[in-house]
């Protein structure tokens, strides 16, 4: 190390050199006899005392030693700078851990998102108390402290409802005409409800559907339903001068009469419900109901018996049939009876083999297998009901079913119900019921 009597010219270090010692050192500059300027990257110059220090291979040890020995205050200054930077980093990190104020913009946004999650996905309010849900929020936003359950029941969700209702009222009021669909139903707690849905075309000629309300009514009597419909029309300001409000409902007399009693109309019967009534009539034919009851007992046995279920699955494997379970129908849903028969026929070989197994016979003393005639009837019924099932699925799956769909679907059903010379008496009776009768005409 040497100290120059005349301060040498110093080249600042490049930005890539990040060590704090470069605040006090630079590279020595030399000049050749021809005047060419050269930066010596093997020698550094102390800016404080102009001492020259060897610099080899990026090692800053010599420069640090020089500062400690000759300029301890510079070293102290560098250390305090690092301490200050460390303190700033700690302060910044701690700032992210500061809890959000409940009235801050960020906290309100999260409150609203949770309220939307509860409303749109129909989650119980108790979800905000669940350990997993709270842990997820803690990871996503450590600063957020989730409010109590009552905050969402009394404040957040009602505020979201008011906001959504205001937007919907504006949209519905812009429509020149509105049609309604309505349905009464009973909850598991045996409480009566009425749901009202609005349908309209927006200024961009897009079909819009929105559930206006689902409200508790005293009963499904005509007067109570009429009151519920009138309140919905009044609350949502749906009345237009010289414009009627059509209401689509099922074919039950109470709701049909309620539409008239509420001063609304015309009342339009639900096509899918009309099909359901006709199908239920077909299922009530004596031989058909007897067949379904017999098949239902067999299916029910394989559902409740673990031994029977295990034998049935083994027979499926031996016969190389799909491992699908038998379907148990629900008497109030005719299409589930169709599905039960269709699956039973698909798995009939495995069913017969399982019922013939000695380990199963003992438990099926009062359960008889289908006769050949009943088996043929089941095949014919599945064929007859196939069109009804297809039409029902089309109506239920369509996002915006319209009246233009009804006539071609109706004609398709009537054509499929045409009598054939090969039809058995039971099938002819079913087709007659499907074609229609007093009170439930597909015609």
C-alpha positions as CSV (number, residue, x, y, z in Angstrom):
1,X,0.0,0.0,0.0
2,X,1.3,3.4,-0.9
3,X,0.1,7.0,-0.4
4,X,0.4,9.3,-3.4
5,X,1.8,12.8,-2.8
6,X,-0.3,14.1,-5.6
7,X,-3.9,12.8,-5.6
8,X,-4.2,10.3,-8.4
9,X,-7.1,10.3,-10.8
10,X,-9.8,7.9,-9.6
11,X,-12.4,6.0,-11.7
12,X,-15.7,5.3,-9.9
13,X,-16.5,1.6,-9.6
14,X,-19.2,0.2,-11.9
15,X,-22.8,-0.2,-10.6
16,X,-22.4,-4.0,-10.5
17,X,-20.1,-3.7,-7.5
18,X,-22.5,-3.5,-4.5
19,X,-20.2,-3.7,-1.5
20,X,-20.2,-0.7,0.9
21,X,-16.4,-0.3,0.6
22,X,-16.9,1.1,-2.8
23,X,-18.3,4.2,-1.2
24,X,-14.7,5.0,-0.2
25,X,-12.7,3.5,-3.1
26,X,-12.3,3.8,-6.8
27,X,-9.9,2.4,-9.5
28,X,-6.6,4.0,-10.3
29,X,-6.2,5.7,-13.7
30,X,-2.9,5.7,-15.6
31,X,-1.8,7.5,-18.7
32,X,0.6,6.1,-21.3
33,X,3.3,8.3,-22.9
34,X,1.1,8.5,-26.0
35,X,-1.6,10.0,-23.8
36,X,-3.9,6.9,-23.8
37,X,-6.0,6.7,-20.6
38,X,-6.1,3.3,-18.9
39,X,-8.1,2.2,-15.9
40,X,-6.0,-0.1,-13.6
41,X,-8.4,-2.8,-12.3
42,X,-5.7,-4.3,-10.0
43,X,-5.3,-1.2,-7.9
44,X,-7.9,0.8,-5.9
45,X,-7.5,4.3,-4.4
46,X,-8.8,5.4,-1.1
47,X,-10.8,8.6,-1.6
48,X,-10.1,9.8,1.9
49,X,-6.2,9.5,2.0
50,X,-5.4,8.6,-1.6
51,X,-3.7,5.4,-0.5
52,X,-3.4,2.7,-3.2
53,X,-4.6,-0.8,-2.2
54,X,-4.1,-3.9,-4.2
55,X,-7.3,-5.4,-5.6
56,X,-7.2,-9.0,-6.9
57,X,-10.1,-11.2,-8.1
58,X,-12.9,-9.1,-6.7
59,X,-11.6,-9.6,-3.1
60,X,-12.5,-6.5,-0.9
61,X,-10.5,-7.8,2.2
62,X,-7.6,-5.3,1.7
63,X,-10.0,-2.4,1.4
64,X,-11.9,-3.3,4.5
65,X,-8.7,-3.8,6.4
66,X,-7.5,-0.3,5.3
67,X,-10.8,1.3,6.5
68,X,-10.6,-0.5,9.9
69,X,-7.0,0.6,10.5
70,X,-6.9,4.1,9.1
71,X,-10.5,5.3,8.9
72,X,-12.4,3.6,11.7
73,X,-15.1,6.3,11.5
74,X,-15.7,5.4,7.9
75,X,-16.2,1.8,8.9
76,X,-18.6,2.9,11.7
77,X,-20.4,5.0,9.1
78,X,-20.8,2.0,6.8
79,X,-22.0,-0.3,9.6
80,X,-24.6,2.2,10.7
81,X,-25.8,2.5,7.1
82,X,-26.3,-1.3,7.0
83,X,-28.1,-1.2,10.4
84,X,-30.3,1.6,9.0
85,X,-31.1,-0.4,5.9
86,X,-31.9,-3.5,8.0
87,X,-34.1,-1.5,10.3
88,X,-36.0,-0.1,7.3
89,X,-36.5,-3.7,6.0
90,X,-37.8,-4.8,9.4
91,X,-40.2,-1.8,9.6
92,X,-41.5,-2.5,6.1
93,X,-42.1,-6.2,6.9
94,X,-43.8,-5.3,10.2
95,X,-46.0,-2.9,8.3
96,X,-47.5,-5.7,6.3
97,X,-48.4,-7.5,9.5
98,X,-50.4,-4.6,10.9
99,X,-54.1,-5.6,11.1
100,X,-56.5,-3.9,8.7
101,X,-58.9,-1.4,10.1
102,X,-62.5,-2.7,9.8
103,X,-63.5,0.4,7.9
104,X,-60.5,0.3,5.6
105,X,-61.2,-0.1,1.8
106,X,-59.4,-3.4,1.7
107,X,-61.3,-4.9,4.7
108,X,-64.6,-3.8,3.1
109,X,-63.7,-5.4,-0.2
110,X,-63.0,-8.7,1.6
111,X,-66.2,-8.5,3.6
112,X,-68.2,-8.0,0.4
113,X,-66.4,-10.9,-1.3
114,X,-67.3,-13.2,1.7
115,X,-70.9,-12.0,1.5
116,X,-71.0,-12.8,-2.2
117,X,-69.6,-16.2,-1.6
118,X,-72.3,-16.9,1.0
119,X,-75.2,-15.6,-1.2
120,X,-74.2,-16.9,-4.6
121,X,-73.0,-20.3,-3.5
122,X,-75.8,-20.6,-0.9
123,X,-73.5,-21.3,2.0
124,X,-74.6,-21.1,5.6
125,X,-73.5,-18.1,7.6
126,X,-71.7,-20.4,10.0
127,X,-69.0,-20.9,7.3
128,X,-67.2,-17.8,8.6
129,X,-66.7,-19.7,11.9
130,X,-65.2,-22.8,10.3
131,X,-61.6,-23.5,11.1
132,X,-60.6,-24.3,7.5
133,X,-62.2,-21.2,6.1
134,X,-60.6,-18.9,8.6
135,X,-57.2,-20.5,8.0
136,X,-57.6,-20.0,4.3
137,X,-58.3,-16.3,4.8
138,X,-55.3,-16.0,7.2
139,X,-53.0,-17.3,4.5
140,X,-54.5,-15.2,1.8
141,X,-54.5,-11.9,3.8
142,X,-52.8,-12.1,7.2
143,X,-53.8,-8.5,8.1
144,X,-57.5,-9.3,7.8
145,X,-59.5,-10.1,10.9
146,X,-62.7,-11.8,9.9
147,X,-65.8,-10.2,11.6
148,X,-68.3,-12.2,13.6
149,X,-71.1,-14.2,12.1
150,X,-73.7,-11.5,13.0
151,X,-71.8,-9.0,10.9
152,X,-72.7,-10.9,7.8
153,X,-76.2,-11.7,8.8
154,X,-77.1,-8.2,9.9
155,X,-74.8,-6.0,7.8
156,X,-72.8,-7.5,4.9
157,X,-75.4,-9.7,3.2
158,X,-78.3,-7.3,3.6
159,X,-76.1,-4.5,2.1
160,X,-75.3,-6.8,-0.8
161,X,-79.0,-7.6,-1.2
162,X,-79.9,-3.9,-1.3
163,X,-77.2,-3.2,-3.8
164,X,-78.2,-6.1,-6.1
165,X,-81.9,-5.3,-5.8
166,X,-81.3,-1.6,-6.8
167,X,-79.4,-2.8,-9.9
168,X,-82.1,-5.3,-10.8
169,X,-84.9,-2.8,-10.3
170,X,-83.2,-0.5,-12.8
171,X,-82.8,-3.2,-15.3
172,X,-86.4,-4.5,-15.0
173,X,-87.9,-1.0,-15.1
174,X,-86.2,-0.5,-18.5
175,X,-88.0,-3.5,-20.0
176,X,-91.3,-2.7,-21.8
177,X,-92.9,-5.9,-20.6
178,X,-92.1,-8.6,-18.0
179,X,-93.3,-12.2,-17.8
180,X,-93.3,-14.3,-14.6
181,X,-92.9,-17.9,-13.6
182,X,-93.9,-19.0,-10.1
183,X,-93.9,-22.1,-8.1
184,X,-95.0,-23.0,-4.6
185,X,-93.0,-25.6,-2.6
186,X,-92.6,-26.9,0.9
187,X,-89.3,-27.1,2.8
188,X,-88.2,-30.0,4.9
189,X,-89.4,-28.0,7.9
190,X,-92.9,-28.2,6.4
191,X,-92.9,-24.4,5.7
192,X,-94.7,-23.1,2.6
193,X,-92.7,-20.9,0.2
194,X,-93.5,-19.1,-3.1
195,X,-90.8,-18.4,-5.6
196,X,-91.3,-15.7,-8.3
197,X,-89.0,-15.4,-11.3
198,X,-89.0,-12.6,-13.9
199,X,-88.2,-12.9,-17.6
200,X,-87.6,-9.9,-19.9
201,X,-85.6,-8.7,-22.9
202,X,-83.0,-6.0,-22.2
203,X,-82.2,-3.1,-24.5
204,X,-79.5,-5.2,-26.3
205,X,-82.2,-7.9,-27.1
206,X,-80.8,-10.4,-24.7
207,X,-83.1,-12.7,-22.8
208,X,-82.8,-12.2,-19.0
209,X,-84.1,-14.3,-16.2
210,X,-83.9,-13.4,-12.5
211,X,-85.4,-14.8,-9.3
212,X,-87.2,-11.8,-7.7
213,X,-88.0,-13.4,-4.4
214,X,-88.5,-16.6,-2.5
215,X,-90.8,-15.8,0.4
216,X,-92.6,-17.6,3.2
217,X,-96.4,-17.8,2.8
218,X,-98.9,-19.0,5.3
219,X,-100.1,-21.8,3.1
220,X,-100.5,-22.9,-0.5
221,X,-104.1,-21.9,-0.4
222,X,-105.3,-19.8,-3.4
223,X,-105.7,-16.6,-1.3
224,X,-102.2,-16.8,0.2
225,X,-100.6,-17.5,-3.2
226,X,-102.5,-14.6,-4.7
227,X,-101.3,-12.3,-2.0
228,X,-97.7,-13.4,-2.6
229,X,-97.9,-12.8,-6.3
230,X,-99.5,-9.3,-5.8
231,X,-96.8,-8.3,-3.3
232,X,-94.1,-9.4,-5.8
233,X,-95.6,-7.3,-8.6
234,X,-96.0,-4.3,-6.3
235,X,-92.5,-4.5,-4.7
236,X,-90.7,-4.7,-8.0
237,X,-93.0,-2.2,-9.8
238,X,-93.8,-4.5,-12.7
239,X,-97.1,-3.0,-13.7
240,X,-97.0,-1.3,-17.1
241,X,-100.0,0.7,-18.6
242,X,-102.1,-1.4,-20.9
243,X,-99.6,-4.3,-20.6
244,X,-100.6,-7.7,-19.1
245,X,-98.3,-9.8,-17.0
246,X,-98.3,-13.5,-18.1
247,X,-97.6,-16.0,-15.4
248,X,-96.3,-19.6,-16.1
249,X,-97.2,-22.1,-13.3
250,X,-97.8,-25.8,-12.9
251,X,-101.3,-27.1,-13.5
252,X,-102.4,-27.2,-9.8
253,X,-105.8,-25.5,-9.3
254,X,-104.6,-23.4,-6.3
255,X,-101.8,-21.6,-8.2
256,X,-103.9,-21.3,-11.4
257,X,-106.7,-19.6,-9.5
258,X,-104.2,-17.5,-7.6
259,X,-103.0,-15.9,-10.8
260,X,-106.6,-14.8,-11.6
261,X,-107.2,-13.7,-8.1
262,X,-104.1,-11.5,-8.2
263,X,-105.3,-9.7,-11.3
264,X,-102.6,-11.2,-13.4
265,X,-102.7,-13.2,-16.6
266,X,-102.9,-14.9,-18.8
267,X,-101.9,-18.0,-16.9
268,X,-99.8,-20.4,-18.9
269,X,-99.5,-24.0,-17.9
270,X,-96.0,-25.5,-17.6
271,X,-95.4,-27.9,-20.5
272,X,-93.0,-30.0,-18.5
273,X,-95.5,-30.3,-15.7
274,X,-98.2,-31.3,-18.2
275,X,-95.9,-34.1,-19.4
276,X,-95.3,-35.1,-15.8
277,X,-99.0,-35.4,-15.2
278,X,-99.6,-37.5,-18.3
279,X,-96.6,-39.8,-17.4
280,X,-97.9,-40.3,-13.9
281,X,-101.2,-41.3,-15.3
282,X,-99.4,-43.9,-17.5
283,X,-97.6,-45.2,-14.4
284,X,-100.9,-45.7,-12.7
285,X,-102.0,-48.3,-15.1
286,X,-102.6,-51.5,-13.0
287,X,-100.1,-53.8,-14.7
288,X,-97.5,-51.0,-14.9
289,X,-97.8,-50.1,-11.2
290,X,-97.6,-53.8,-10.3
291,X,-94.4,-54.1,-12.3
292,X,-92.8,-51.1,-10.8
293,X,-93.7,-52.2,-7.2
294,X,-92.1,-55.6,-7.9
295,X,-89.0,-54.1,-9.5
296,X,-88.8,-51.6,-6.6
297,X,-88.6,-54.4,-4.0
298,X,-85.8,-56.1,-5.9
299,X,-83.8,-52.9,-6.3
300,X,-84.4,-51.9,-2.6
301,X,-83.1,-55.3,-1.5
302,X,-79.8,-54.9,-3.3
303,X,-79.5,-51.4,-1.9
304,X,-79.9,-52.3,1.8
305,X,-78.4,-55.8,1.9
306,X,-74.6,-55.8,2.0
307,X,-74.4,-59.5,1.2
308,X,-76.7,-59.0,-1.8
309,X,-74.8,-56.0,-3.0
310,X,-71.5,-57.9,-2.8
311,X,-72.8,-60.9,-4.7
312,X,-74.4,-58.6,-7.3
313,X,-71.1,-56.8,-7.9
314,X,-69.3,-60.2,-8.3
315,X,-71.8,-61.3,-10.9
316,X,-71.3,-58.1,-12.8
317,X,-67.6,-58.8,-13.0
318,X,-68.1,-62.4,-14.1
319,X,-70.6,-61.3,-16.8
320,X,-68.3,-58.4,-17.8
321,X,-71.1,-55.8,-17.2
322,X,-70.4,-52.3,-16.1
323,X,-70.2,-51.8,-12.3
324,X,-73.2,-49.5,-12.1
325,X,-75.6,-49.6,-9.2
326,X,-79.3,-50.3,-9.6
327,X,-81.4,-47.1,-9.4
328,X,-84.0,-46.7,-6.7
329,X,-86.9,-44.6,-8.1
330,X,-88.8,-41.9,-6.3
331,X,-92.6,-42.3,-6.7
332,X,-93.2,-38.5,-7.2
333,X,-90.7,-38.4,-10.1
334,X,-91.8,-40.5,-13.1
335,X,-88.5,-40.1,-14.9
336,X,-86.7,-41.9,-12.0
337,X,-89.0,-44.9,-12.6
338,X,-87.9,-44.8,-16.3
339,X,-84.3,-44.7,-15.1
340,X,-84.9,-47.6,-12.7
341,X,-86.4,-49.8,-15.4
342,X,-83.7,-48.9,-17.9
343,X,-80.8,-49.7,-15.5
344,X,-82.6,-52.9,-14.3
345,X,-82.8,-54.1,-17.9
346,X,-79.2,-53.2,-18.5
347,X,-78.1,-55.3,-15.5
348,X,-80.8,-58.0,-15.7
349,X,-78.3,-60.8,-16.2
350,X,-76.4,-59.9,-13.0
351,X,-79.6,-59.4,-11.1
352,X,-80.9,-62.9,-12.1
353,X,-77.6,-64.5,-11.3
354,X,-77.4,-62.8,-7.9
355,X,-81.0,-63.7,-7.0
356,X,-80.2,-67.4,-7.9
357,X,-77.1,-67.4,-5.6
358,X,-77.7,-69.6,-2.5
359,X,-76.3,-66.9,-0.2
360,X,-78.9,-64.4,-1.5
361,X,-81.9,-66.7,-1.8
362,X,-82.2,-67.1,2.0
363,X,-82.7,-63.3,2.4
364,X,-85.2,-62.9,-0.5
365,X,-88.0,-65.2,0.7
366,X,-90.8,-62.8,-0.2
367,X,-89.2,-61.2,-3.2
368,X,-90.0,-62.7,-6.6
369,X,-88.2,-62.2,-9.9
370,X,-89.9,-60.7,-12.9
371,X,-91.8,-63.0,-15.2
372,X,-91.0,-63.1,-18.9
373,X,-94.2,-61.1,-19.6
374,X,-93.2,-58.5,-17.1
375,X,-89.7,-58.3,-18.5
376,X,-91.2,-57.7,-22.0
377,X,-93.5,-55.0,-20.6
378,X,-90.6,-53.2,-18.9
379,X,-88.7,-53.2,-22.3
380,X,-91.7,-51.7,-24.1
381,X,-92.3,-49.1,-21.4
382,X,-88.8,-47.9,-21.6
383,X,-89.2,-47.4,-25.3
384,X,-92.5,-45.7,-24.9
385,X,-91.3,-43.4,-22.2
386,X,-88.0,-42.5,-23.9
387,X,-89.5,-39.6,-25.9
388,X,-91.1,-38.2,-22.7
389,X,-87.8,-38.4,-20.9
390,X,-85.9,-36.8,-23.8
391,X,-88.4,-33.9,-24.0
392,X,-88.3,-33.4,-20.3
393,X,-84.5,-33.2,-20.2
394,X,-84.5,-30.7,-23.1
395,X,-87.0,-28.5,-21.4
396,X,-85.1,-28.6,-18.0
397,X,-81.6,-28.1,-19.5
398,X,-82.5,-25.2,-21.8
399,X,-81.2,-22.0,-20.3
400,X,-84.1,-20.0,-21.9
401,X,-86.9,-22.3,-23.0
402,X,-89.4,-20.5,-25.2
403,X,-93.0,-21.2,-26.4
404,X,-91.6,-22.0,-29.9
405,X,-90.2,-25.2,-28.6
406,X,-93.5,-26.6,-27.4
407,X,-95.4,-27.4,-30.6
408,X,-92.6,-29.5,-32.3
409,X,-91.9,-31.3,-29.0
410,X,-95.6,-31.9,-28.5
411,X,-96.0,-33.4,-32.1
412,X,-93.0,-35.6,-31.5
413,X,-94.6,-37.0,-28.3
414,X,-98.0,-37.6,-30.0
415,X,-96.3,-39.3,-33.0
416,X,-94.4,-41.6,-30.6
417,X,-97.7,-42.5,-28.9
418,X,-99.3,-43.7,-32.1
419,X,-101.0,-47.1,-31.5
420,X,-99.3,-50.2,-33.0
421,X,-100.7,-53.7,-33.7
422,X,-97.8,-55.1,-31.8
423,X,-98.7,-53.2,-28.6
424,X,-99.8,-55.2,-25.6
425,X,-103.0,-54.1,-23.8
426,X,-101.0,-52.5,-21.0
427,X,-98.8,-50.5,-23.5
428,X,-102.0,-49.4,-25.3
429,X,-103.4,-48.1,-22.0
430,X,-100.2,-46.3,-21.2
431,X,-100.1,-44.6,-24.6
432,X,-103.7,-43.5,-24.2
433,X,-102.9,-41.9,-20.8
434,X,-99.9,-40.2,-22.3
435,X,-101.9,-38.8,-25.2
436,X,-104.2,-37.1,-22.7
437,X,-107.4,-37.1,-20.9
438,X,-109.7,-34.8,-18.9
439,X,-107.5,-32.3,-17.1
440,X,-104.1,-33.3,-18.4
441,X,-104.1,-33.1,-22.2
442,X,-100.9,-33.2,-24.2
443,X,-103.1,-32.7,-27.1
